[in-house]
Amino acid sequence: MNKQARQLAAVISGQNTSDGAGVKLKRVVSQRQKNSFDPFILLDEFGSDEAVDYIGGFPDHPHRGFETVTYMLEGAMLHRDHLGNEGHLRAGDVQWMTAAHGIIHSEMPEQENGLLHGFQLWINLPAKEKMKAPHYQEFAAEKIPRVALPNGGYIKVIAGEYATETQKISGPVTGVTTQPLYFDVLLSPQQQLDIPVAAQHTVLVYVYKGELAVGASDRLLIAGQLGQLINGENIQLATQDRSAQFLVLAALPLNEPVVQSGPFVMNSSEEIEQAFRDYRDGVLTL
């Protein structure tokens, strides 16, 4: 029985902006979408070979109520937090940080020149987990399964599961309530790919190089565009004359109220105000 192909419902073009200490980036998912991509809250692509665009990094800042996923394609980033934890992210590495009750951390480039390229994704936490203790999952590039596709290209399985006719390949990220799927995919020209997905999950596809036909309509997404796909159990993807590199993101929506203010994502304005008070009073991370 053929699974129904999802339809392309919305297209978002990333907007150039800056964050942290002047880091230039492309903001793809933000508060503008008003939680219409539940549980995905934010998606940034940072990428430049000009040191002035990234050297300031992201000095100490707080988070509460969600998870951050940092995935490096090129370059190196040093992560430090208030507990003294350090993470050295290099090309192909992933850090999945569950901020939960509270983290104060910095993310700083470990290079003074060359290409720095990667993504940061924010995923909301359910209300019952927002005040749990924070924790990390960090994986070096060699720990992330890379599935070679029959006609060229590959799938890197960071989170979730990719099933072939003979096996199921699972990403290293585990224990996340929203059941996320996070793939980094390269397709050669004139290549097709179907990815099964749970019918109830939110599904996003972000193209960062080339162009890609998505959904049953075969509409093209070009580099810097994100598509939301709805209704179905199959993500239908294809290239034409150009190759494409893109992220496939899927997760179970929480269907809970969302109030976001800066680095905090909670369920009510009162909880946001409490987060700011806790940060001001030095008890955010206690």
C-alpha positions in Angstrom: 0.0 0.0 0.0 1.5 3.3 -1.1 1.7 6.0 1.6 0.1 9.4 0.8 2.7 12.0 -0.2 2.7 15.2 1.9 1.7 18.4 0.2 3.7 21.6 0.3 1.7 24.0 2.5 4.0 27.0 3.1 7.3 28.3 1.9 9.5 30.5 4.1 12.6 32.4 2.8 15.3 32.9 5.3 16.0 36.5 6.4 19.6 37.8 6.8 20.1 39.2 10.3 22.6 39.1 13.2 22.6 37.7 16.7 25.0 37.3 19.6 28.0 39.6 19.3 27.2 40.5 15.7 27.2 37.1 14.1 25.7 37.3 10.7 23.2 34.5 10.0 20.1 33.6 8.0 17.0 33.3 10.3 14.6 30.8 8.8 12.1 29.9 11.5 11.4 32.6 14.2 8.6 34.1 16.2 7.1 35.4 13.0 5.6 32.0 12.4 3.7 32.2 15.8 4.3 28.5 16.6 2.8 27.3 13.4 5.7 24.8 13.1 5.1 23.4 16.6 7.4 22.2 18.2 10.1 23.9 16.1 10.7 27.4 17.4 13.7 28.7 15.6 16.1 27.7 12.8 19.2 29.7 12.0 21.8 29.0 9.3 25.2 30.6 10.0 27.8 30.6 7.2 30.7 32.8 6.2 34.4 32.7 5.4 34.8 36.3 6.6 36.0 36.3 10.2 34.3 39.6 10.9 30.9 37.9 10.3 31.3 35.4 13.1 34.3 36.1 15.3 32.3 37.8 18.1 30.4 34.5 18.6 27.6 34.2 21.2 28.9 35.2 24.6 27.3 34.1 27.9 23.5 34.0 27.6 20.7 32.1 29.3 18.1 29.6 28.1 15.1 28.0 29.7 12.2 25.8 28.5 13.5 24.2 25.3 16.3 22.4 23.5 19.0 23.7 21.2 20.5 21.6 18.5 23.8 22.8 17.0 25.0 21.0 13.9 28.4 22.0 12.3 29.1 21.6 8.6 32.4 23.5 8.6 34.7 25.2 11.1 34.8 24.8 14.9 32.8 26.1 17.8 33.6 26.0 21.6 30.7 25.6 23.9 31.0 26.4 27.7 28.3 26.6 30.4 27.9 27.8 34.0 28.7 24.3 35.3 32.1 24.3 33.6 31.1 21.9 30.8 33.0 22.3 27.5 32.1 21.0 24.1 34.3 21.3 21.1 32.1 21.1 17.9 33.9 20.5 14.6 32.8 19.7 11.1 30.0 17.1 11.2 29.5 17.2 15.0 26.2 17.7 16.8 25.3 19.0 20.2 21.8 18.4 21.5 21.4 20.6 24.6 18.3 20.3 26.7 18.2 23.7 28.6 15.1 22.8 30.6 15.2 24.5 34.0 18.1 26.7 33.0 21.5 27.0 31.3 23.9 30.0 31.0 26.3 29.3 28.2 28.5 30.7 25.5 29.2 29.5 21.9 32.4 30.9 20.5 34.3 30.2 17.2 37.5 28.2 17.7 39.0 29.8 14.6 40.1 33.2 13.4 39.7 32.6 9.7 38.2 30.2 7.2 34.7 29.0 6.6 32.3 28.6 9.6 29.0 27.0 8.5 26.3 25.3 10.5 22.8 25.4 11.9 21.1 26.0 15.2 17.6 24.6 15.8 15.3 25.2 18.8 12.8 22.6 19.7 10.2 23.2 22.4 9.8 21.1 25.5 6.5 19.9 26.9 5.3 21.8 29.9 6.0 18.9 32.2 9.7 18.9 31.2 10.5 22.6 31.1 11.8 22.7 34.7 13.7 19.4 34.6 17.5 19.4 35.1 19.4 20.3 31.9 21.5 17.8 30.0 23.5 17.3 26.9 23.9 14.8 24.1 27.0 15.3 22.0 28.1 13.3 19.0 31.3 13.5 16.9 30.8 13.2 13.2 31.9 9.6 13.0 29.1 8.6 15.4 26.4 9.9 13.1 25.3 7.1 10.6 25.7 8.0 6.9 23.5 6.1 4.5 24.8 5.9 0.9 21.9 6.2 -1.5 21.7 3.9 -4.6 22.1 6.6 -7.2 24.5 8.8 -5.4 24.2 11.1 -2.5 23.6 10.2 1.2 21.5 10.7 4.3 23.1 11.6 7.6 20.8 10.3 10.3 21.2 12.6 13.4 17.9 11.8 15.0 15.0 9.5 14.2 15.1 6.5 11.9 15.6 5.9 8.2 14.3 2.5 6.9 15.6 0.8 3.8 14.3 -2.5 2.3 16.8 -4.4 4.4 17.5 -2.4 7.6 16.6 0.5 9.8 19.2 3.1 10.6 18.7 5.1 13.8 20.4 8.3 14.7 22.4 8.6 18.0 20.0 11.1 19.6 17.6 9.4 22.0 15.1 10.0 24.8 13.4 13.1 23.3 9.7 13.3 23.9 8.9 15.1 20.6 10.3 12.0 18.7 12.4 14.2 16.4 13.7 13.3 13.0 16.7 15.2 11.8 18.4 14.3 8.5 21.1 16.0 6.5 20.7 14.9 2.9 22.6 15.2 -0.3 20.8 14.2 -3.6 22.6 14.1 -7.0 20.9 15.5 -10.1 17.9 13.6 -11.3 17.4 11.7 -8.1 14.3 10.8 -6.1 13.9 10.0 -2.4 11.0 9.0 -0.3 11.2 9.3 3.5 8.4 7.7 5.6 7.1 9.9 8.4 4.5 9.7 11.1 1.2 11.3 10.0 0.8 13.4 13.1 4.3 15.0 12.9 5.2 18.5 11.8 7.5 18.2 8.8 9.9 20.9 7.5 12.5 20.7 4.7 15.2 23.4 4.5 17.4 23.6 1.3 20.8 25.1 1.9 22.4 24.3 -1.4 21.0 23.7 -4.9 17.2 23.2 -5.5 14.7 20.6 -4.6 11.3 19.5 -5.7 9.2 18.7 -2.6 5.8 17.1 -2.1 3.3 15.8 -4.6 3.2 19.1 -6.6 7.0 19.0 -7.3 7.3 22.7 -6.5 11.0 23.7 -6.3 12.6 25.0 -3.1 15.8 26.9 -3.7 18.7 27.5 -1.4 17.7 29.5 1.6 14.0 28.4 1.5 12.1 26.2 3.9 9.0 24.2 3.1 6.3 22.9 5.5 4.7 19.7 4.3 1.3 18.5 5.6 -1.1 15.6 5.4 0.5 12.3 4.7 3.0 9.6 5.7 5.6 10.1 3.0 8.0 12.9 2.2 8.5 13.0 -1.5 11.7 14.7 -2.7 13.4 15.0 -6.1 16.2 16.9 -7.9 16.1 18.0 -11.5 19.3 19.2 -13.2 21.0 20.3 -10.1 22.1 18.5 -6.9 20.6 19.6 -3.6 21.7 19.6 0.1 19.0 20.0 2.7 17.7 19.3 6.2 14.7 17.2 6.8 13.1 17.9 10.2 10.1 16.3 11.8 8.7 16.1 15.3 5.5 15.5 17.3 3.7 18.8 17.9 3.0 19.6 21.6 -0.3 21.5 21.1 0.4 23.6 24.1 0.4 27.4 24.7 3.7 29.0 23.8 5.0 32.3 25.1 8.5 33.2 24.0 10.6 36.2 25.0 14.2 36.3 24.0 16.0 33.3 25.4 13.1 31.8 27.3 10.2 29.7 26.0 7.4 28.9 28.4 3.7 28.3 28.5 2.5 31.6 30.0 3.5 35.2 30.5 3.8 34.6 34.2 6.4 31.8 33.6 8.4 34.1 31.3 8.4 36.9 34.0 9.6 34.3 36.5 12.4 33.3 34.2 13.6 36.9 33.9 13.4 37.3 37.7 15.3 34.1 38.2 18.0 35.2 35.8 18.2 38.6 37.4 18.4 37.1 40.9 21.0 34.6 39.9 18.8 31.5 40.5 17.9 30.5 36.9 20.2 27.6 37.0 19.6 26.4 40.7 
